[in-house]
Amino acid sequence: MNNWTTSHDRVLAQRNAEGWMFLIEAARDLRTTGAIAPSGTALARALTDPVRAQAPRPLAVLEAGAGTGPVTRALIPQLSRGSRLDIVEANPRFAARLRHLVTTHPHLAARPTQVTVHQTYVEQLDTDQRYDVIVSGLPLTNFTPVQVERIMARYLELLHPGGTLTYFAYLGTRRARALAASRAEVRRHAAVDEIMAAYQRTYATGRWTVWANLPPACVWHLQRPLVSAEHPEPHFDGARR
């Protein structure tokens, strides 16, 4: 019981520390941090389901926008021997925390090179690797339409044919912005929604609502086609800016 209590207290202390760190980074730049709290356990599990579903096959996995690492911690135990995980995080303070997580995680003690942290933007990731699963934690609705198109195009480029992209969006963000944001901000958000809807119509294989998260979120799974010629690029109806 004492061991369980000590472990439980450690987990709570870690979550509290991450919560404060997230708040600090959100205060610095909410647009790129994307939220005021890390992803919860239920959301992390929904995002990592494609990795769990394909275990124990060795996989190449990319996590983009890992933040303080709540989804990373859900991913690492799912990595079978022979799998690799590349983590992309542009925020230098988050990247440093993720490197500490990787070097101290007990599942990686015997295979420390299985996970690599890259402090960069996913559009600028210099790699020839193609991935079976990409898990995105990037706050796409906070970016410009041009940035979103570049990120999504890069995701599809990095996926193996048949590979899965999993990402989330918070529920109710458009309504909240409509009440508080400028007209330009509302137009930007609507344009991003239109871009993502086009990708969803073309590539989506599943959608789930995670109510047990703060705030509630919708998780999408998109799949890169096995034969690209049969699947034209999404049409954005003038959303390009």
Summary of the structure (lengths in Angstrom):
residues: 241
radius of gyration: 17.9
end to end distance: 58.5
largest distance: 61.0
contacts: 733
relative contact order: 0.13
helix: 52%
strand: 19%
